[in-house]
Amino acid sequence: MKFEITNENNNARNGKLSLEHGNVDTPSFMTIGTYGSVKTLDLNDITNTGSQIILCNAFHLLLRPGLEIIEKFDGLHNFMNWSKPILTDSGGYQVFSLAKINKLKNDGVEFISPVDGNKILITPEKSIETQIILGSDIMMCFDDCTPYPSNRDDTQSSMELSIRWAELSKKANRSAQPLFGIVQGGMFPDLREKSLSELTNIDFDGYAIGGLSVGEPKEVRNEIVSHIGPNLPIDKPRYLMGVGKPLDIIHAVRNGIDLFDCVIPTRNARNGQLFTHHGIIRIRNNQYIDDKKPIDSECRCYTCLNYSRAYIRHLDRCNDILAARLMTIHNVYFYQDFMNTIREYIKINKLDDYIELLENIYSYEGD
């Protein structure tokens, strides 16, 4: 892996991330393909949105289809016929999201599989071995995502467990595949600093901020990002996990973040919420029943070039799968175009102008 910073605008920066399966221009948004697919989209759809990298989940792929299947294809890229980079989440988030069906242990987590009910033990070593077999361009260390709210003692214990797992993850990486560490510490800035210091000593190829977008107020989230983002190692890629609203993204970019992922573009598309250059459209509203305009007249995606709001609303009302596909194409394209615009404003040293523009378009209540 090679990471080069090409432009800077205060703490914001443009870069080029060179990985085994291609280059990624940063700041970049990673489309979610949890099970090795972006829901409703085929290979050409994803490519035509401008996506340079996608995120898949090691935990879910371990359960289905299983590593023995993916090994027969010599990795996830061949299995899903995707030639560009893939980042794999380690499964650590499932420690948080499946808390009711797992048991935390010092050496890992024992899950009750949501697929077949069998007990599965995932350790840092198992997570890394899984990601090596998948052939990830970027692997994530196994971590414990602290829930919100959590008191200081519980947060510190969780953070210290994540540090231990980070050390074990680093030792388990027998490959040349890049491995990122994940800063935890909940909503306590000093615990975040401690986590970052320990991870820096271990020495990872990149650094992520985890444990946000778990129910905390936006002001608290922004405070953590503002505090930690600029202090992440400057010569390595910086990744904010699971944060995906436009204003949250551009706030994080201003604080030095390079990589993002979130289900918002794809999940919200399937629920009829569409992002445009003029704000949010909720296509199920009656005002679009005979609207001849495209979703966004400034958008050049396949959907906007070919279909009206009225037709897409009709498909959605009929529960036609084409509606989900067309709306997902639009939202994923919009996010990629959004990131490209951010990169252009950084290049001309006017990111703050773009932030002011976005703040007039979006609100946290609306986005």
C-alpha distance (Angstrom), angle and dihedral (degrees) to the residues before:
residue distance angle dihedral
M1 . . .
K2 3.79 . .
F3 3.81 126.3 .
E4 3.79 122.1 -167.9
I5 3.80 126.3 -178.7
T6 3.81 109.3 -141.0
N7 3.83 104.7 174.8
E8 3.78 136.6 12.7
N9 3.80 132.7 -159.1
N10 3.81 105.0 -177.4
N11 3.84 103.3 -62.5
A12 3.80 93.4 -16.0
R13 3.79 116.0 92.9
N14 3.77 142.9 -177.6
G15 3.76 117.5 -139.5
K16 3.77 146.9 166.4
L17 3.78 118.8 -125.6
S18 3.81 111.8 -160.9
L19 3.81 113.6 -158.1
E20 3.78 135.9 170.2
H21 3.80 93.4 -93.8
G22 3.79 98.9 38.6
N23 3.78 148.0 -59.4
V24 3.79 129.0 -57.6
D25 3.80 123.1 -156.8
T26 3.78 111.2 -141.4
P27 2.97 142.0 -106.8
S28 3.79 83.3 50.8
F29 3.79 137.0 170.5
M30 3.79 117.2 -142.1
T31 3.78 115.6 -143.7
I32 3.81 113.0 -134.5
G33 3.81 117.5 -112.3
T34 3.80 99.6 164.4
Y35 3.79 99.0 173.0
G36 3.79 95.9 31.3
S37 3.80 93.3 -78.8
V38 3.78 137.7 79.8
K39 3.79 101.9 -127.6
T40 3.84 112.9 -99.7
L41 3.84 93.8 -2.8
D42 3.78 128.8 105.4
L43 3.80 127.2 -152.7
N44 3.81 95.1 -86.5
D45 3.80 92.3 47.2
I46 3.80 91.6 54.8
T47 3.79 93.2 45.2
N48 3.80 92.9 48.7
T49 3.80 91.9 54.7
G50 3.79 88.2 64.7
S51 3.80 94.9 -113.3
Q52 3.81 110.4 162.4
I53 3.81 98.0 -178.9
I54 3.79 135.9 17.8
L55 3.79 133.7 -160.1
C56 3.80 123.1 -127.3
N57 3.79 128.4 -179.4
A58 3.79 120.9 -118.4
F59 3.80 93.9 -160.8
H60 3.79 95.3 54.8
L61 3.80 93.6 42.8
L62 3.80 89.4 50.3
L63 3.81 87.9 58.7
R64 3.80 97.0 39.6
P65 2.98 127.4 53.7
G66 3.82 88.2 -6.0
L67 3.78 131.0 -133.3
E68 3.80 94.9 -89.1
I69 3.81 89.6 64.7
I70 3.81 95.5 45.9
E71 3.82 91.0 46.1
K72 3.81 88.8 59.6
F73 3.80 87.6 60.7
D74 3.83 92.6 47.1
G75 3.78 91.9 -115.4
L76 3.77 145.4 -25.3
H77 3.81 95.9 -71.4
N78 3.80 91.8 63.1
F79 3.79 93.1 39.2
M80 3.82 93.1 57.4
N81 3.83 95.9 27.5
W82 3.81 93.3 -122.8
S83 3.81 114.7 144.5
K84 3.81 99.1 -174.5
P85 3.81 129.2 80.3
I86 3.80 124.2 -61.7
L87 3.80 127.0 -161.9
T88 3.79 114.7 -160.6
D89 3.78 123.5 -152.7
S90 3.78 110.4 -136.6
G91 3.79 100.4 -129.8
G92 3.78 92.6 -104.5
Y93 3.79 91.6 119.2
Q94 3.81 88.8 59.6
V95 3.81 87.1 62.9
F96 3.81 83.7 65.8
S97 3.81 102.8 34.2
L98 3.83 95.9 43.8
A99 3.80 94.2 40.5
K100 3.81 93.0 135.4
I101 3.79 93.1 60.2
N102 3.79 102.9 40.0
K103 3.78 137.9 73.9
L104 3.77 118.8 -144.7
K105 3.78 116.2 -134.5
N106 3.80 132.3 175.9
D107 3.79 91.7 -111.5
G108 3.79 96.4 42.8
V109 3.79 143.9 -59.6
E110 3.78 129.2 -57.8
F111 3.79 109.9 -145.6
I112 3.74 132.4 -167.2
S113 3.79 98.8 -136.8
P114 3.81 112.1 -117.1
V115 3.82 86.6 -149.9
D116 3.81 103.8 56.2
G117 3.80 107.1 -6.6
N118 3.81 95.2 -111.5
K119 3.79 121.0 141.2
I120 3.81 114.0 -106.6
L121 3.79 125.6 -173.8
I122 3.79 114.2 -152.6
T123 3.77 117.2 -170.3
P124 3.80 129.6 174.7
E125 3.81 87.7 -100.9
K126 3.82 91.8 51.0
S127 3.81 91.9 47.9
I128 3.80 93.1 51.2
E129 3.80 93.5 44.8
T130 3.80 88.7 51.1
Q131 3.80 91.8 52.2
I132 3.80 91.9 46.6
I133 3.80 89.8 54.5
L134 3.80 90.3 47.3
G135 3.81 88.3 54.9
S136 3.81 96.1 -130.5
D137 3.77 119.0 -170.2
I138 3.81 86.9 -146.4
M139 3.80 124.0 22.4
M140 3.79 125.7 -163.4
C141 3.79 124.1 -141.6
F142 3.80 117.5 -116.5
D143 3.81 110.4 -98.5
D144 3.79 144.0 167.8
C145 3.81 112.8 -114.1
T146 3.81 108.1 -145.0
P147 3.83 113.2 -133.4
Y148 3.79 122.8 -128.9
P149 2.95 124.6 -88.0
S150 3.81 101.7 30.6
N151 3.77 129.2 154.6
R152 3.77 121.2 -119.5
D153 3.81 97.0 -101.1
D154 3.82 93.7 51.0
T155 3.80 91.0 44.2
Q156 3.79 92.2 51.2
S157 3.81 92.2 48.4
S158 3.80 90.3 50.1
M159 3.81 91.8 47.9
E160 3.81 92.0 49.6
L161 3.80 90.5 49.5
S162 3.81 89.0 52.3
I163 3.81 89.6 52.5
R164 3.80 90.9 52.2
W165 3.79 90.6 48.7
A166 3.81 90.5 47.1
E167 3.82 90.0 56.3
L168 3.80 90.9 48.9
S169 3.81 91.1 46.6
K170 3.81 91.2 53.1
K171 3.81 92.0 49.0
A172 3.81 90.8 48.1
N173 3.81 94.5 55.0
R174 3.81 102.1 102.4
S175 3.80 90.9 163.6
A176 3.79 136.2 78.1
Q177 3.80 90.4 -118.8
P178 3.83 112.9 124.2
L179 3.80 115.5 -105.1
F180 3.81 124.7 -157.7
G181 3.79 126.3 -153.7
I182 3.82 120.8 -138.8
V183 3.81 122.8 -135.4
Q184 3.80 112.3 -139.7
G185 3.79 132.3 171.1
G186 3.79 103.5 124.6
M187 3.79 116.3 -128.2
F188 3.81 95.4 -25.9
P189 3.83 111.2 104.0
D190 3.81 94.4 -158.9
L191 3.82 91.5 52.9
R192 3.80 88.6 49.7
E193 3.81 88.5 52.9
K194 3.80 90.9 50.0
S195 3.80 91.5 49.6
L196 3.81 91.8 49.6
S197 3.81 92.2 48.4
E198 3.81 92.3 51.9
L199 3.80 93.2 45.6
T200 3.80 91.5 48.9
N201 3.79 89.1 54.4
I202 3.80 90.2 53.1
D203 3.84 88.3 50.8
F204 3.79 115.8 -137.7
D205 3.80 130.4 -170.1
G206 3.80 91.0 -117.6
Y207 3.79 139.6 -3.4
A208 3.79 132.2 -126.6
I209 3.78 133.8 -166.8
G210 3.80 108.3 -134.6
G211 3.78 134.7 176.4
L212 3.81 97.7 56.2
S213 3.82 129.8 116.0
V214 3.80 87.6 42.6
G215 3.80 95.6 122.8
E216 3.80 102.3 -66.1
P217 3.84 121.2 137.2
K218 3.79 114.6 -92.5
E219 3.80 91.3 -118.1
V220 3.80 91.3 58.3
R221 3.81 91.8 46.0
N222 3.79 92.2 50.7
E223 3.79 90.8 47.8
I224 3.82 91.7 54.9
V225 3.81 92.1 47.0
S226 3.81 92.0 47.2
H227 3.78 90.9 49.2
I228 3.81 99.8 44.7
G229 3.80 105.5 25.3
P230 3.82 98.7 72.8
N231 3.81 90.4 43.2
L232 3.79 96.2 58.1
P233 3.84 111.7 106.4
I234 3.78 104.9 -70.1
D235 3.80 96.9 -144.7
K236 3.80 96.0 54.0
P237 3.82 132.8 67.6
R238 3.79 116.6 -89.8
Y239 3.80 121.3 -147.7
L240 3.81 129.5 -166.7
M241 3.79 107.2 -158.0
G242 3.80 123.7 -139.4
V243 3.81 98.6 -7.0
G244 3.79 114.1 125.4
K245 3.80 117.9 149.0
P246 3.81 111.2 117.0
L247 3.81 95.9 -119.0
D248 3.81 91.8 45.5
I249 3.79 90.5 50.6
I250 3.78 96.1 50.2
H251 3.82 91.4 44.9
A252 3.80 88.4 54.7
V253 3.81 92.3 46.2
R254 3.80 88.1 54.8
N255 3.81 86.0 56.0
G256 3.79 95.3 52.4
I257 3.81 104.3 -91.4
D258 3.83 117.5 150.6
L259 3.82 106.9 -178.6
F260 3.79 134.4 44.0
D261 3.79 139.2 176.0
C262 3.79 134.0 -180.0
V263 3.81 140.5 150.6
I264 3.81 91.6 -128.1
P265 3.85 98.8 99.4
T266 3.81 94.6 48.3
R267 3.81 101.2 32.8
N268 3.79 94.4 44.2
A269 3.80 90.5 47.9
R270 3.80 90.7 57.9
N271 3.80 87.6 51.9
G272 3.80 93.4 51.5
Q273 3.82 99.2 -103.6
L274 3.79 111.3 133.2
F275 3.80 130.3 -172.4
T276 3.79 119.1 -136.8
H277 3.79 139.5 169.6
H278 3.81 87.2 -100.3
G279 3.78 100.7 45.6
I280 3.80 137.7 -84.4
I281 3.81 124.3 -21.6
R282 3.80 118.7 -160.5
I283 3.77 99.5 -159.2
R284 3.81 94.5 -163.8
N285 3.80 91.4 68.4
N286 3.81 115.1 108.9
Q287 3.80 93.0 -122.2
Y288 3.82 89.2 77.9
I289 3.82 96.9 52.2
D290 3.83 93.2 106.9
D291 3.82 100.4 13.9
K292 3.82 109.6 140.2
K293 3.80 95.1 -168.6
P294 3.80 123.4 101.3
I295 3.80 118.2 -109.4
D296 3.81 88.7 -96.3
S297 3.79 122.1 7.2
E298 3.84 89.9 -155.5
C299 3.81 93.7 53.8
R300 3.82 123.0 97.0
C301 3.80 98.0 -164.8
Y302 3.81 121.0 128.7
T303 3.79 91.7 -105.3
C304 3.78 96.3 52.3
L305 3.79 92.6 44.9
N306 3.79 93.2 54.2
Y307 3.82 114.4 23.9
S308 3.79 140.9 53.1
R309 3.76 129.2 -131.5
A310 3.80 88.9 -115.9
Y311 3.81 93.1 55.8
I312 3.80 93.6 46.7
R313 3.80 90.3 48.6
H314 3.81 89.1 50.2
L315 3.82 91.4 51.8
D316 3.79 91.1 48.0
R317 3.82 92.0 49.7
C318 3.81 88.3 52.0
N319 3.83 91.2 50.1
D320 3.79 88.6 -122.3
I321 3.81 112.0 167.3
L322 3.80 88.9 -136.8
A323 3.80 88.7 71.9
A324 3.80 91.5 59.4
R325 3.80 91.2 47.3
L326 3.80 95.3 49.1
M327 3.79 93.8 45.5
T328 3.81 92.1 46.5
I329 3.80 91.1 50.6
H330 3.79 89.0 53.5
N331 3.81 97.3 47.6
V332 3.79 94.6 44.9
Y333 3.81 90.7 47.8
F334 3.80 90.6 47.1
Y335 3.80 91.9 53.9
Q336 3.79 92.6 49.0
D337 3.80 90.3 48.9
F338 3.81 89.2 46.8
M339 3.80 91.0 55.6
N340 3.79 91.0 47.2
T341 3.81 89.5 53.2
I342 3.81 90.2 50.5
R343 3.81 89.5 52.5
E344 3.80 90.7 50.9
Y345 3.81 92.8 51.5
I346 3.80 90.7 49.2
K347 3.79 89.1 50.8
I348 3.80 92.2 55.9
N349 3.84 92.1 40.8
K350 3.83 94.2 -117.1
L351 3.80 104.3 111.5
D352 3.81 92.2 129.0
D353 3.82 89.3 59.4
Y354 3.78 90.3 55.8
I355 3.80 91.5 46.9
E356 3.81 90.1 54.3
L357 3.80 89.7 50.2
L358 3.80 92.5 50.7
E359 3.78 92.7 47.7
N360 3.80 88.2 58.3
I361 3.82 90.9 51.4
Y362 3.80 103.7 39.4
S363 3.75 134.3 40.8
Y364 3.79 128.1 -172.7
E365 3.78 87.5 -115.3
G366 3.81 90.5 54.6
D367 3.80 103.8 35.5
